[in-house]
């Protein structure tokens, strides 16, 4: 008999077919997240849970899965899982690192280009019927090439952003809990700066850190005040890394 598995959100056809070959799958097909109570109601007898990154897998929820052996997060991040509870209950917890590294870096750099060149703003301007002709300063925007890109968190995605920035002839500064060896920094034309100095020096700041107690509100009022008046902040990590009220 195939092991019973709950899938909390509709997933792509190919991985679903692969899973159905190996497991008896119950899948939530509505175009909305399952509530915690709905997940709990479906957990009895399930040995596996394939969850979306936004599903809050609390200790109470995990404890309700008396037969659970594994929780597989369909996401790179895993801050939605109570890992201490999973360890206590001997439930394996997995994520999907590196499957979206370049994809996320592409999107983050698209956002950087978009705000610099006012792409979305200009698109809305034209669609609203406000375009009457070219003028020298209309939607002028700013350059990206030659500017300083500050990367907070030089992991897989941060490194991918650095490569894209170098393709635009940007100067790259970074900060991380672990500094690269000087020889590696020199080879890849990277400069390490503490966070405060990075914020002061950068024309664009991109965030690529996991959400932890230490990184929650990493960028708050004091940090934002350090940035140049003309700088842009691109948050490619979890929302609470930035203190939204301060922003």
MOTA-V818611 format. One record per residue. RES is the residue in one letter. PHI is phi in whole degrees, -180 to 180 (999 if undefined). PSI is psi in whole degrees, -180 to 180 (none if undefined). D_CENTER is the distance of its C-alpha to the mean C-alpha in whole Angstrom. Layout:
# MOTA-V818611
res=RES phi=PHI psi=PSI d_center=D_CENTER
res=RES phi=PHI psi=PSI d_center=D_CENTER
This chain:
# MOTA-V818611
res=X phi=999 psi=135 d_center=38
res=X phi=-71 psi=144 d_center=34
res=X phi=-69 psi=137 d_center=32
res=X phi=-78 psi=134 d_center=30
res=X phi=-134 psi=140 d_center=27
res=X phi=-105 psi=130 d_center=25
res=X phi=-114 psi=120 d_center=22
res=X phi=-83 psi=-17 d_center=20
res=X phi=-141 psi=152 d_center=19
res=X phi=-62 psi=133 d_center=20
res=X phi=-118 psi=174 d_center=19
res=X phi=-62 psi=155 d_center=20
res=X phi=-62 psi=-43 d_center=24
res=X phi=-64 psi=-53 d_center=24
res=X phi=-64 psi=-31 d_center=22
res=X phi=-65 psi=-42 d_center=24
res=X phi=-63 psi=-41 d_center=27
res=X phi=-62 psi=-42 d_center=26
res=X phi=-67 psi=-41 d_center=26
res=X phi=-67 psi=-24 d_center=29
res=X phi=-68 psi=-27 d_center=31
res=X phi=-109 psi=-16 d_center=30
res=X phi=-142 psi=159 d_center=30
res=X phi=-89 psi=108 d_center=31
res=X phi=-101 psi=129 d_center=28
res=X phi=-109 psi=123 d_center=28
res=X phi=-127 psi=139 d_center=25
res=X phi=-86 psi=114 d_center=24
res=X phi=-100 psi=-8 d_center=24
res=X phi=-69 psi=150 d_center=24
res=X phi=-84 psi=58 d_center=22
res=X phi=-161 psi=157 d_center=20
res=X phi=-69 psi=150 d_center=19
res=X phi=-74 psi=145 d_center=21
res=X phi=-78 psi=159 d_center=22
res=X phi=-55 psi=-40 d_center=23
res=X phi=-64 psi=-37 d_center=26
res=X phi=-66 psi=-40 d_center=26
res=X phi=-64 psi=-46 d_center=24
res=X phi=-58 psi=-40 d_center=27
res=X phi=-64 psi=-27 d_center=30
res=X phi=-94 psi=-8 d_center=29
res=X phi=-75 psi=-30 d_center=28
res=X phi=-53 psi=127 d_center=32
res=X phi=87 psi=-11 d_center=33
res=X phi=-83 psi=134 d_center=29
res=X phi=-99 psi=-15 d_center=28
res=X phi=-135 psi=147 d_center=25
res=X phi=-132 psi=116 d_center=22
res=X phi=-99 psi=107 d_center=19
res=X phi=-108 psi=154 d_center=17
res=X phi=-83 psi=159 d_center=14
res=X phi=-62 psi=-21 d_center=10
res=X phi=-94 psi=-2 d_center=12
res=X phi=-74 psi=122 d_center=15
res=X phi=-79 psi=99 d_center=17
res=X phi=-94 psi=82 d_center=18
res=X phi=-79 psi=173 d_center=21
res=X phi=-60 psi=-42 d_center=24
res=X phi=-61 psi=-42 d_center=26
res=X phi=-66 psi=-46 d_center=24
res=X phi=-65 psi=-37 d_center=24
res=X phi=-65 psi=-27 d_center=28
res=X phi=-72 psi=-21 d_center=29
res=X phi=-88 psi=78 d_center=28
res=X phi=-60 psi=-27 d_center=31
res=X phi=-104 psi=2 d_center=31
res=X phi=-62 psi=133 d_center=27
res=X phi=-114 psi=-26 d_center=27
res=X phi=-150 psi=141 d_center=23
res=X phi=-117 psi=117 d_center=20
res=X phi=-108 psi=116 d_center=18
res=X phi=-87 psi=122 d_center=14
res=X phi=-83 psi=62 d_center=13
res=X phi=-169 psi=161 d_center=9
res=X phi=-77 psi=-45 d_center=8
res=X phi=-72 psi=159 d_center=7
res=X phi=-142 psi=22 d_center=11
res=X phi=-70 psi=-10 d_center=11
res=X phi=-83 psi=-7 d_center=13
res=X phi=-104 psi=132 d_center=16
res=X phi=-77 psi=92 d_center=19
res=X phi=-67 psi=-34 d_center=19
res=X phi=-64 psi=-42 d_center=22
res=X phi=-67 psi=-41 d_center=24
res=X phi=-61 psi=-43 d_center=23
res=X phi=-65 psi=-43 d_center=24
res=X phi=-63 psi=-37 d_center=27
res=X phi=-89 psi=1 d_center=28
res=X phi=59 psi=42 d_center=28
res=X phi=-105 psi=121 d_center=25
res=X phi=-67 psi=140 d_center=23
res=X phi=-124 psi=128 d_center=19
res=X phi=-128 psi=160 d_center=17
res=X phi=-135 psi=-171 d_center=13
res=X phi=-125 psi=68 d_center=13
res=X phi=-67 psi=145 d_center=11
res=X phi=77 psi=-5 d_center=12
res=X phi=-74 psi=-21 d_center=12
res=X phi=-123 psi=22 d_center=10
res=X phi=-59 psi=-59 d_center=10
res=X phi=-71 psi=-33 d_center=12
res=X phi=-62 psi=-46 d_center=11
res=X phi=-67 psi=-40 d_center=7
res=X phi=-64 psi=-40 d_center=10
res=X phi=-59 psi=-47 d_center=12
res=X phi=-65 psi=-44 d_center=10
res=X phi=-61 psi=-41 d_center=9
res=X phi=-72 psi=-31 d_center=13
res=X phi=-63 psi=-40 d_center=14
res=X phi=-64 psi=-41 d_center=13
res=X phi=-60 psi=-49 d_center=15
res=X phi=-64 psi=-39 d_center=18
res=X phi=-63 psi=-44 d_center=18
res=X phi=-74 psi=-34 d_center=18
res=X phi=-66 psi=-44 d_center=21
res=X phi=-97 psi=6 d_center=23
res=X phi=57 psi=41 d_center=23
res=X phi=-65 psi=-51 d_center=22
res=X phi=-66 psi=-42 d_center=21
res=X phi=-60 psi=-43 d_center=24
res=X phi=-68 psi=-38 d_center=26
res=X phi=-61 psi=-46 d_center=26
res=X phi=-64 psi=-37 d_center=26
res=X phi=-60 psi=-46 d_center=29
res=X phi=-69 psi=-45 d_center=31
res=X phi=-64 psi=-26 d_center=30
res=X phi=-81 psi=1 d_center=32
res=X phi=77 psi=21 d_center=35
res=X phi=-90 psi=-11 d_center=35
res=X phi=-73 psi=123 d_center=35
res=X phi=-123 psi=-6 d_center=39
res=X phi=147 psi=166 d_center=39
res=X phi=-74 psi=138 d_center=37
res=X phi=-134 psi=153 d_center=38
res=X phi=-58 psi=-33 d_center=37
res=X phi=-110 psi=7 d_center=34
res=X phi=-71 psi=123 d_center=33
res=X phi=50 psi=45 d_center=29
res=X phi=-64 psi=-42 d_center=30
res=X phi=68 psi=-167 d_center=26
res=X phi=-139 psi=162 d_center=26
res=X phi=-75 psi=155 d_center=25
res=X phi=-106 psi=-42 d_center=22
res=X phi=-62 psi=139 d_center=25
res=X phi=81 psi=-5 d_center=26
res=X phi=-87 psi=172 d_center=24
res=X phi=-100 psi=125 d_center=22
res=X phi=-106 psi=120 d_center=18
res=X phi=-102 psi=123 d_center=17
res=X phi=-111 psi=120 d_center=14
res=X phi=-101 psi=103 d_center=13
res=X phi=101 psi=93 d_center=12
res=X phi=-99 psi=58 d_center=13
res=X phi=-89 psi=-147 d_center=12
res=X phi=-61 psi=-51 d_center=12
res=X phi=-73 psi=-42 d_center=9
res=X phi=-59 psi=-40 d_center=11
res=X phi=-66 psi=-38 d_center=14
res=X phi=-66 psi=-37 d_center=13
res=X phi=-64 psi=-40 d_center=13
res=X phi=-59 psi=-43 d_center=16
res=X phi=-63 psi=-40 d_center=18
res=X phi=-68 psi=-41 d_center=17
res=X phi=-62 psi=-40 d_center=18
res=X phi=-66 psi=-30 d_center=21
res=X phi=-65 psi=-22 d_center=22
res=X phi=-100 psi=16 d_center=23
res=X phi=59 psi=38 d_center=25
res=X phi=-90 psi=149 d_center=22
res=X phi=-80 psi=135 d_center=23
res=X phi=-112 psi=121 d_center=20
res=X phi=-118 psi=151 d_center=20
res=X phi=-145 psi=160 d_center=17
res=X phi=-137 psi=148 d_center=17
res=X phi=-162 psi=162 d_center=16
res=X phi=-70 psi=-22 d_center=18
res=X phi=-121 psi=123 d_center=20
res=X phi=-86 psi=142 d_center=21
res=X phi=-70 psi=154 d_center=22
res=X phi=-60 psi=145 d_center=26
res=X phi=-53 psi=-36 d_center=28
res=X phi=-65 psi=-37 d_center=29
res=X phi=-70 psi=-41 d_center=25
res=X phi=-58 psi=-45 d_center=25
res=X phi=-66 psi=-42 d_center=28
res=X phi=-62 psi=-40 d_center=27
res=X phi=-101 psi=8 d_center=24
res=X phi=57 psi=52 d_center=25
res=X phi=-117 psi=142 d_center=22
res=X phi=-121 psi=126 d_center=23
res=X phi=-83 psi=136 d_center=22
res=X phi=-138 psi=145 d_center=22
res=X phi=-60 psi=159 d_center=22
res=X phi=-55 psi=-47 d_center=19
res=X phi=-61 psi=-44 d_center=22
res=X phi=-67 psi=-37 d_center=24
res=X phi=-62 psi=-45 d_center=20
res=X phi=-63 psi=-36 d_center=20
res=X phi=-71 psi=-31 d_center=24
res=X phi=-91 psi=-21 d_center=24
res=X phi=-91 psi=145 d_center=21
res=X phi=-89 psi=-28 d_center=21
res=X phi=-135 psi=135 d_center=17
res=X phi=-122 psi=126 d_center=15
res=X phi=-117 psi=140 d_center=11
res=X phi=-108 psi=129 d_center=9
res=X phi=-143 psi=59 d_center=7
res=X phi=-121 psi=152 d_center=8
res=X phi=-71 psi=158 d_center=8
res=X phi=-86 psi=113 d_center=9
res=X phi=-134 psi=171 d_center=13
res=X phi=-56 psi=-32 d_center=16
res=X phi=-75 psi=-29 d_center=16
res=X phi=-100 psi=-7 d_center=13
res=X phi=-63 psi=126 d_center=14
res=X phi=58 psi=35 d_center=15
res=X phi=-57 psi=-37 d_center=15
res=X phi=-107 psi=105 d_center=15
res=X phi=-122 psi=-161 d_center=18
res=X phi=-58 psi=-47 d_center=22
res=X phi=-64 psi=-40 d_center=23
res=X phi=-69 psi=-41 d_center=20
res=X phi=-64 psi=-35 d_center=20
res=X phi=-66 psi=-23 d_center=24
res=X phi=-76 psi=-22 d_center=24
res=X phi=-74 psi=153 d_center=22
res=X phi=-60 psi=149 d_center=24
res=X phi=-62 psi=-25 d_center=25
res=X phi=-97 psi=2 d_center=24
res=X phi=-79 psi=160 d_center=21
res=X phi=-121 psi=144 d_center=17
res=X phi=-115 psi=122 d_center=14
res=X phi=-114 psi=113 d_center=11
res=X phi=-97 psi=103 d_center=8
res=X phi=-102 psi=13 d_center=5
res=X phi=-109 psi=-154 d_center=4
res=X phi=-77 psi=148 d_center=5
res=X phi=-53 psi=-48 d_center=8
res=X phi=-67 psi=-3 d_center=11
res=X phi=-62 psi=-29 d_center=10
res=X phi=-106 psi=132 d_center=12
res=X phi=-76 psi=103 d_center=16
res=X phi=-63 psi=-39 d_center=16
res=X phi=-63 psi=-39 d_center=20
res=X phi=-66 psi=-38 d_center=20
res=X phi=-63 psi=none d_center=18
